[in-house]
Amino acid sequence: MTSDLQPMYALTFGSMLIYHIIISRLVYTGLYCCYILSSSADCLYIIIYIGHIANCLNPIAIGWYRHRLELLHRLISRSAV
């Protein structure tokens, strides 16, 4: 029973980690652009755009990590047999 629960916890942690890394890089890029532009209206558009990109990337990050976990699970099951 516990072995069935472990991949779910790993998926949640892994997807959150990937999402955090992507968002951190996007926010850093957005702040750098705001520093260069130094216009509050342009900064607002950049922040809204970063939020939109983050919402689009979350399912991609979760799907990528789920695919990696499935491959790892297949590899482990083959070596255990």
Biopython code that builds the backbone (N, CA, C, O; Angstrom):
import numpy as np
from Bio.PDB.StructureBuilder import StructureBuilder

atoms = [
    (1, "MET", "N", (0.823, -1.195, 0.000)),
    (1, "MET", "CA", (0.000, 0.000, 0.000)),
    (1, "MET", "C", (0.868, 1.259, 0.000)),
    (1, "MET", "O", (0.584, 2.212, -0.726)),
    (2, "THR", "N", (1.910, 1.262, 0.804)),
    (2, "THR", "CA", (2.749, 2.466, 0.844)),
    (2, "THR", "C", (3.519, 2.651, -0.457)),
    (2, "THR", "O", (3.799, 3.783, -0.852)),
    (3, "SER", "N", (3.867, 1.542, -1.136)),
    (3, "SER", "CA", (4.596, 1.695, -2.395)),
    (3, "SER", "C", (3.732, 2.359, -3.461)),
    (3, "SER", "O", (4.257, 3.014, -4.361)),
    (4, "ASP", "N", (2.398, 2.196, -3.367)),
    (4, "ASP", "CA", (1.507, 2.867, -4.319)),
    (4, "ASP", "C", (1.433, 4.362, -4.046)),
    (4, "ASP", "O", (1.188, 5.142, -4.967)),
    (5, "LEU", "N", (1.637, 4.773, -2.815)),
    (5, "LEU", "CA", (1.518, 6.180, -2.467)),
    (5, "LEU", "C", (2.795, 6.963, -2.754)),
    (5, "LEU", "O", (2.737, 8.172, -2.980)),
    (6, "GLN", "N", (3.928, 6.306, -2.749)),
    (6, "GLN", "CA", (5.192, 7.013, -2.926)),
    (6, "GLN", "C", (5.309, 7.750, -4.261)),
    (6, "GLN", "O", (5.784, 8.885, -4.264)),
    (7, "PRO", "N", (4.900, 7.163, -5.408)),
    (7, "PRO", "CA", (5.010, 7.933, -6.647)),
    (7, "PRO", "C", (4.164, 9.197, -6.646)),
    (7, "PRO", "O", (4.553, 10.190, -7.260)),
    (8, "MET", "N", (3.020, 9.185, -5.974)),
    (8, "MET", "CA", (2.190, 10.384, -5.934)),
    (8, "MET", "C", (2.908, 11.503, -5.181)),
    (8, "MET", "O", (2.893, 12.652, -5.623)),
    (9, "TYR", "N", (3.533, 11.182, -4.056)),
    (9, "TYR", "CA", (4.275, 12.202, -3.316)),
    (9, "TYR", "C", (5.456, 12.703, -4.136)),
    (9, "TYR", "O", (5.744, 13.899, -4.146)),
    (10, "ALA", "N", (6.142, 11.792, -4.824)),
    (10, "ALA", "CA", (7.277, 12.189, -5.654)),
    (10, "ALA", "C", (6.818, 13.070, -6.805)),
    (10, "ALA", "O", (7.490, 14.042, -7.151)),
    (11, "LEU", "N", (5.678, 12.736, -7.400)),
    (11, "LEU", "CA", (5.155, 13.540, -8.503)),
    (11, "LEU", "C", (4.818, 14.936, -8.022)),
    (11, "LEU", "O", (5.143, 15.916, -8.692)),
    (12, "THR", "N", (4.179, 15.040, -6.883)),
    (12, "THR", "CA", (3.803, 16.347, -6.359)),
    (12, "THR", "C", (5.044, 17.177, -6.058)),
    (12, "THR", "O", (5.118, 18.340, -6.456)),
    (13, "PHE", "N", (6.015, 16.600, -5.364)),
    (13, "PHE", "CA", (7.227, 17.338, -5.023)),
    (13, "PHE", "C", (8.009, 17.714, -6.279)),
    (13, "PHE", "O", (8.469, 18.847, -6.416)),
    (14, "GLY", "N", (8.155, 16.764, -7.188)),
    (14, "GLY", "CA", (8.926, 17.020, -8.404)),
    (14, "GLY", "C", (8.297, 18.076, -9.289)),
    (14, "GLY", "O", (8.989, 18.946, -9.816)),
    (15, "SER", "N", (6.984, 18.001, -9.455)),
    (15, "SER", "CA", (6.321, 18.990, -10.303)),
    (15, "SER", "C", (6.383, 20.372, -9.665)),
    (15, "SER", "O", (6.532, 21.374, -10.364)),
    (16, "MET", "N", (6.268, 20.428, -8.344)),
    (16, "MET", "CA", (6.370, 21.717, -7.659)),
    (16, "MET", "C", (7.783, 22.280, -7.804)),
    (16, "MET", "O", (7.958, 23.486, -7.982)),
    (17, "LEU", "N", (8.783, 21.414, -7.727)),
    (17, "LEU", "CA", (10.168, 21.864, -7.854)),
    (17, "LEU", "C", (10.442, 22.416, -9.253)),
    (17, "LEU", "O", (11.037, 23.484, -9.399)),
    (18, "ILE", "N", (10.007, 21.688, -10.274)),
    (18, "ILE", "CA", (10.200, 22.149, -11.648)),
    (18, "ILE", "C", (9.463, 23.460, -11.872)),
    (18, "ILE", "O", (10.004, 24.388, -12.472)),
    (19, "TYR", "N", (8.234, 23.534, -11.392)),
    (19, "TYR", "CA", (7.423, 24.741, -11.545)),
    (19, "TYR", "C", (8.105, 25.921, -10.853)),
    (19, "TYR", "O", (8.139, 27.028, -11.390)),
    (20, "HIS", "N", (8.644, 25.678, -9.664)),
    (20, "HIS", "CA", (9.315, 26.746, -8.914)),
    (20, "HIS", "C", (10.547, 27.261, -9.667)),
    (20, "HIS", "O", (10.783, 28.467, -9.722)),
    (21, "ILE", "N", (11.319, 26.356, -10.238)),
    (21, "ILE", "CA", (12.518, 26.754, -10.982)),
    (21, "ILE", "C", (12.136, 27.587, -12.202)),
    (21, "ILE", "O", (12.755, 28.615, -12.474)),
    (22, "ILE", "N", (11.114, 27.140, -12.936)),
    (22, "ILE", "CA", (10.686, 27.876, -14.133)),
    (22, "ILE", "C", (10.179, 29.256, -13.756)),
    (22, "ILE", "O", (10.547, 30.245, -14.390)),
    (23, "ILE", "N", (9.339, 29.336, -12.731)),
    (23, "ILE", "CA", (8.761, 30.620, -12.330)),
    (23, "ILE", "C", (9.850, 31.550, -11.802)),
    (23, "ILE", "O", (9.825, 32.748, -12.081)),
    (24, "SER", "N", (10.800, 31.013, -11.044)),
    (24, "SER", "CA", (11.885, 31.856, -10.531)),
    (24, "SER", "C", (12.667, 32.498, -11.671)),
    (24, "SER", "O", (13.012, 33.678, -11.611)),
    (25, "ARG", "N", (12.940, 31.720, -12.700)),
    (25, "ARG", "CA", (13.680, 32.273, -13.841)),
    (25, "ARG", "C", (12.845, 33.302, -14.594)),
    (25, "ARG", "O", (13.371, 34.322, -15.039)),
    (26, "LEU", "N", (11.551, 33.043, -14.738)),
    (26, "LEU", "CA", (10.687, 34.004, -15.424)),
    (26, "LEU", "C", (10.576, 35.304, -14.641)),
    (26, "LEU", "O", (10.627, 36.389, -15.221)),
    (27, "VAL", "N", (10.425, 35.196, -13.323)),
    (27, "VAL", "CA", (10.314, 36.400, -12.497)),
    (27, "VAL", "C", (11.612, 37.193, -12.551)),
    (27, "VAL", "O", (11.584, 38.419, -12.662)),
    (28, "TYR", "N", (12.740, 36.514, -12.474)),
    (28, "TYR", "CA", (14.031, 37.198, -12.562)),
    (28, "TYR", "C", (14.153, 37.940, -13.894)),
    (28, "TYR", "O", (14.599, 39.087, -13.933)),
    (29, "THR", "N", (13.754, 37.281, -14.983)),
    (29, "THR", "CA", (13.793, 37.924, -16.296)),
    (29, "THR", "C", (12.861, 39.126, -16.342)),
    (29, "THR", "O", (13.214, 40.170, -16.890)),
    (30, "GLY", "N", (11.668, 38.980, -15.765)),
    (30, "GLY", "CA", (10.709, 40.085, -15.741)),
    (30, "GLY", "C", (11.209, 41.265, -14.934)),
    (30, "GLY", "O", (11.045, 42.412, -15.349)),
    (31, "LEU", "N", (11.819, 41.002, -13.785)),
    (31, "LEU", "CA", (12.354, 42.091, -12.970)),
    (31, "LEU", "C", (13.504, 42.797, -13.678)),
    (31, "LEU", "O", (13.643, 44.017, -13.590)),
    (32, "TYR", "N", (14.317, 42.031, -14.373)),
    (32, "TYR", "CA", (15.421, 42.627, -15.127)),
    (32, "TYR", "C", (14.884, 43.526, -16.243)),
    (32, "TYR", "O", (15.411, 44.612, -16.481)),
    (33, "CYS", "N", (13.826, 43.062, -16.929)),
    (33, "CYS", "CA", (13.215, 43.885, -17.987)),
    (33, "CYS", "C", (12.607, 45.151, -17.393)),
    (33, "CYS", "O", (12.711, 46.222, -17.992)),
    (34, "CYS", "N", (11.979, 45.045, -16.232)),
    (34, "CYS", "CA", (11.402, 46.227, -15.579)),
    (34, "CYS", "C", (12.497, 47.226, -15.220)),
    (34, "CYS", "O", (12.303, 48.436, -15.341)),
    (35, "TYR", "N", (13.641, 46.723, -14.781)),
    (35, "TYR", "CA", (14.760, 47.599, -14.426)),
    (35, "TYR", "C", (15.262, 48.349, -15.660)),
    (35, "TYR", "O", (15.592, 49.533, -15.591)),
    (36, "ILE", "N", (15.315, 47.642, -16.783)),
    (36, "ILE", "CA", (15.794, 48.274, -18.015)),
    (36, "ILE", "C", (14.771, 49.290, -18.529)),
    (36, "ILE", "O", (15.137, 50.400, -18.914)),
    (37, "LEU", "N", (13.490, 48.910, -18.534)),
    (37, "LEU", "CA", (12.462, 49.784, -19.105)),
    (37, "LEU", "C", (12.122, 50.953, -18.190)),
    (37, "LEU", "O", (11.846, 52.058, -18.659)),
    (38, "SER", "N", (12.141, 50.710, -16.899)),
    (38, "SER", "CA", (11.810, 51.694, -15.858)),
    (38, "SER", "C", (10.503, 52.448, -16.149)),
    (38, "SER", "O", (10.418, 53.662, -15.964)),
    (39, "SER", "N", (9.501, 51.710, -16.605)),
    (39, "SER", "CA", (8.169, 52.276, -16.826)),
    (39, "SER", "C", (7.163, 51.379, -16.127)),
    (39, "SER", "O", (7.158, 50.168, -16.347)),
    (40, "SER", "N", (6.311, 51.955, -15.286)),
    (40, "SER", "CA", (5.392, 51.141, -14.497)),
    (40, "SER", "C", (4.368, 50.427, -15.376)),
    (40, "SER", "O", (3.977, 49.302, -15.065)),
    (41, "ALA", "N", (3.925, 51.057, -16.467)),
    (41, "ALA", "CA", (2.948, 50.413, -17.355)),
    (41, "ALA", "C", (3.569, 49.207, -18.051)),
    (41, "ALA", "O", (2.940, 48.154, -18.154)),
    (42, "ASP", "N", (4.796, 49.359, -18.528)),
    (42, "ASP", "CA", (5.479, 48.237, -19.172)),
    (42, "ASP", "C", (5.737, 47.114, -18.181)),
    (42, "ASP", "O", (5.618, 45.939, -18.529)),
    (43, "CYS", "N", (6.090, 47.464, -16.950)),
    (43, "CYS", "CA", (6.322, 46.453, -15.918)),
    (43, "CYS", "C", (5.050, 45.662, -15.646)),
    (43, "CYS", "O", (5.097, 44.445, -15.469)),
    (44, "LEU", "N", (3.911, 46.353, -15.612)),
    (44, "LEU", "CA", (2.641, 45.674, -15.362)),
    (44, "LEU", "C", (2.353, 44.670, -16.469)),
    (44, "LEU", "O", (1.925, 43.550, -16.189)),
    (45, "TYR", "N", (2.580, 45.054, -17.720)),
    (45, "TYR", "CA", (2.365, 44.129, -18.832)),
    (45, "TYR", "C", (3.306, 42.931, -18.745)),
    (45, "TYR", "O", (2.903, 41.800, -19.018)),
    (46, "ILE", "N", (4.541, 43.173, -18.372)),
    (46, "ILE", "CA", (5.505, 42.078, -18.251)),
    (46, "ILE", "C", (5.080, 41.120, -17.145)),
    (46, "ILE", "O", (5.157, 39.904, -17.323)),
    (47, "ILE", "N", (4.634, 41.645, -16.006)),
    (47, "ILE", "CA", (4.208, 40.791, -14.893)),
    (47, "ILE", "C", (2.984, 39.968, -15.286)),
    (47, "ILE", "O", (2.911, 38.782, -14.964)),
    (48, "ILE", "N", (2.024, 40.581, -15.977)),
    (48, "ILE", "CA", (0.839, 39.840, -16.436)),
    (48, "ILE", "C", (1.248, 38.753, -17.423)),
    (48, "ILE", "O", (0.731, 37.638, -17.366)),
    (49, "TYR", "N", (2.162, 39.066, -18.319)),
    (49, "TYR", "CA", (2.626, 38.093, -19.305)),
    (49, "TYR", "C", (3.352, 36.929, -18.630)),
    (49, "TYR", "O", (3.170, 35.775, -19.019)),
    (50, "ILE", "N", (4.166, 37.222, -17.630)),
    (50, "ILE", "CA", (4.861, 36.160, -16.891)),
    (50, "ILE", "C", (3.847, 35.258, -16.194)),
    (50, "ILE", "O", (4.010, 34.038, -16.183)),
    (51, "GLY", "N", (2.804, 35.848, -15.614)),
    (51, "GLY", "CA", (1.758, 35.037, -14.990)),
    (51, "GLY", "C", (1.076, 34.129, -15.993)),
    (51, "GLY", "O", (0.759, 32.983, -15.676)),
    (52, "HIS", "N", (0.845, 34.629, -17.203)),
    (52, "HIS", "CA", (0.219, 33.813, -18.249)),
    (52, "HIS", "C", (1.136, 32.661, -18.660)),
    (52, "HIS", "O", (0.680, 31.529, -18.818)),
    (53, "ILE", "N", (2.417, 32.948, -18.832)),
    (53, "ILE", "CA", (3.373, 31.893, -19.187)),
    (53, "ILE", "C", (3.431, 30.839, -18.084)),
    (53, "ILE", "O", (3.486, 29.643, -18.369)),
    (54, "ALA", "N", (3.418, 31.280, -16.829)),
    (54, "ALA", "CA", (3.475, 30.338, -15.709)),
    (54, "ALA", "C", (2.262, 29.420, -15.711)),
    (54, "ALA", "O", (2.397, 28.221, -15.467)),
    (55, "ASN", "N", (1.088, 29.959, -15.982)),
    (55, "ASN", "CA", (-0.117, 29.132, -16.031)),
    (55, "ASN", "C", (-0.057, 28.136, -17.174)),
    (55, "ASN", "O", (-0.565, 27.022, -17.048)),
    (56, "CYS", "N", (0.550, 28.515, -18.282)),
    (56, "CYS", "CA", (0.668, 27.600, -19.420)),
    (56, "CYS", "C", (1.706, 26.508, -19.169)),
    (56, "CYS", "O", (1.539, 25.380, -19.631)),
    (57, "LEU", "N", (2.771, 26.833, -18.446)),
    (57, "LEU", "CA", (3.860, 25.873, -18.252)),
    (57, "LEU", "C", (3.587, 24.851, -17.161)),
    (57, "LEU", "O", (4.200, 23.783, -17.166)),
    (58, "ASN", "N", (2.693, 25.137, -16.230)),
    (58, "ASN", "CA", (2.462, 24.215, -15.127)),
    (58, "ASN", "C", (2.037, 22.828, -15.612)),
    (58, "ASN", "O", (2.629, 21.848, -15.160)),
    (59, "PRO", "N", (1.041, 22.678, -16.509)),
    (59, "PRO", "CA", (0.694, 21.330, -16.980)),
    (59, "PRO", "C", (1.829, 20.670, -17.751)),
    (59, "PRO", "O", (1.984, 19.450, -17.700)),
    (60, "ILE", "N", (2.625, 21.463, -18.466)),
    (60, "ILE", "CA", (3.751, 20.891, -19.212)),
    (60, "ILE", "C", (4.778, 20.312, -18.243)),
    (60, "ILE", "O", (5.285, 19.212, -18.461)),
    (61, "ALA", "N", (5.085, 21.046, -17.175)),
    (61, "ALA", "CA", (6.054, 20.565, -16.185)),
    (61, "ALA", "C", (5.549, 19.305, -15.502)),
    (61, "ALA", "O", (6.310, 18.358, -15.308)),
    (62, "ILE", "N", (4.267, 19.283, -15.135)),
    (62, "ILE", "CA", (3.707, 18.101, -14.472)),
    (62, "ILE", "C", (3.717, 16.910, -15.424)),
    (62, "ILE", "O", (4.053, 15.799, -15.016)),
    (63, "GLY", "N", (3.350, 17.128, -16.692)),
    (63, "GLY", "CA", (3.345, 16.038, -17.671)),
    (63, "GLY", "C", (4.743, 15.499, -17.923)),
    (63, "GLY", "O", (4.929, 14.288, -18.042)),
    (64, "TRP", "N", (5.733, 16.391, -18.006)),
    (64, "TRP", "CA", (7.108, 15.953, -18.221)),
    (64, "TRP", "C", (7.587, 15.104, -17.056)),
    (64, "TRP", "O", (8.197, 14.053, -17.257)),
    (65, "TYR", "N", (7.315, 15.557, -15.837)),
    (65, "TYR", "CA", (7.790, 14.813, -14.674)),
    (65, "TYR", "C", (7.062, 13.484, -14.545)),
    (65, "TYR", "O", (7.666, 12.487, -14.150)),
    (66, "ARG", "N", (5.769, 13.452, -14.872)),
    (66, "ARG", "CA", (5.012, 12.197, -14.828)),
    (66, "ARG", "C", (5.606, 11.206, -15.822)),
    (66, "ARG", "O", (5.737, 10.022, -15.510)),
    (67, "HIS", "N", (5.963, 11.671, -17.004)),
    (67, "HIS", "CA", (6.580, 10.808, -18.016)),
    (67, "HIS", "C", (7.909, 10.250, -17.511)),
    (67, "HIS", "O", (8.190, 9.066, -17.693)),
    (68, "ARG", "N", (8.728, 11.091, -16.878)),
    (68, "ARG", "CA", (10.007, 10.626, -16.336)),
    (68, "ARG", "C", (9.798, 9.581, -15.239)),
    (68, "ARG", "O", (10.545, 8.606, -15.166)),
    (69, "LEU", "N", (8.790, 9.775, -14.387)),
    (69, "LEU", "CA", (8.511, 8.799, -13.337)),
    (69, "LEU", "C", (8.055, 7.467, -13.919)),
    (69, "LEU", "O", (8.440, 6.410, -13.419)),
    (70, "GLU", "N", (7.240, 7.506, -14.970)),
    (70, "GLU", "CA", (6.795, 6.263, -15.603)),
    (70, "GLU", "C", (7.977, 5.511, -16.201)),
    (70, "GLU", "O", (8.055, 4.288, -16.077)),
    (71, "LEU", "N", (8.893, 6.218, -16.845)),
    (71, "LEU", "CA", (10.079, 5.564, -17.398)),
    (71, "LEU", "C", (10.936, 4.949, -16.295)),
    (71, "LEU", "O", (11.432, 3.831, -16.433)),
    (72, "LEU", "N", (11.104, 5.687, -15.203)),
    (72, "LEU", "CA", (11.888, 5.175, -14.080)),
    (72, "LEU", "C", (11.216, 3.956, -13.463)),
    (72, "LEU", "O", (11.892, 2.994, -13.098)),
    (73, "HIS", "N", (9.895, 3.988, -13.344)),
    (73, "HIS", "CA", (9.145, 2.863, -12.777)),
    (73, "HIS", "C", (9.294, 1.624, -13.662)),
    (73, "HIS", "O", (9.463, 0.519, -13.148)),
    (74, "ARG", "N", (9.234, 1.794, -14.986)),
    (74, "ARG", "CA", (9.410, 0.662, -15.905)),
    (74, "ARG", "C", (10.818, 0.081, -15.789)),
    (74, "ARG", "O", (10.998, -1.137, -15.789)),
    (75, "LEU", "N", (11.802, 0.953, -15.691)),
    (75, "LEU", "CA", (13.183, 0.497, -15.576)),
    (75, "LEU", "C", (13.396, -0.295, -14.288)),
    (75, "LEU", "O", (14.057, -1.334, -14.294)),
    (76, "ILE", "N", (12.833, 0.198, -13.185)),
    (76, "ILE", "CA", (12.968, -0.495, -11.900)),
    (76, "ILE", "C", (12.243, -1.823, -11.932)),
    (76, "ILE", "O", (12.754, -2.818, -11.417)),
    (77, "SER", "N", (11.015, -1.858, -12.551)),
    (77, "SER", "CA", (10.277, -3.121, -12.578)),
    (77, "SER", "C", (10.966, -4.163, -13.438)),
    (77, "SER", "O", (10.898, -5.354, -13.135)),
    (78, "ARG", "N", (11.635, -3.734, -14.515)),
    (78, "ARG", "CA", (12.365, -4.692, -15.349)),
    (78, "ARG", "C", (13.578, -5.247, -14.618)),
    (78, "ARG", "O", (13.884, -6.433, -14.739)),
    (79, "SER", "N", (14.264, -4.412, -13.869)),
    (79, "SER", "CA", (15.459, -4.886, -13.167)),
    (79, "SER", "C", (15.101, -5.754, -11.966)),
    (79, "SER", "O", (15.915, -6.569, -11.530)),
    (80, "ALA", "N", (13.892, -5.591, -11.426)),
    (80, "ALA", "CA", (13.480, -6.393, -10.270)),
    (80, "ALA", "C", (13.053, -7.794, -10.685)),
    (80, "ALA", "O", (13.049, -8.705, -9.857)),
    (81, "VAL", "N", (12.694, -7.982, -11.955)),
    (81, "VAL", "CA", (12.216, -9.293, -12.429)),
    (81, "VAL", "C", (13.324, -10.203, -12.765)),
    (81, "VAL", "O", (13.087, -11.338, -13.176)),
]
sb = StructureBuilder()
sb.init_structure("model")
sb.init_model(0)
sb.init_chain("A")
sb.init_seg("    ")
for serial, (resi, resn, name, xyz) in enumerate(atoms, 1):
    if name == "N":
        sb.init_residue(resn, " ", resi, " ")
    sb.init_atom(name, np.array(xyz, "f"), 0.0, 1.0, " ", f" {name:<3s}", serial, name[0])
structure = sb.get_structure()
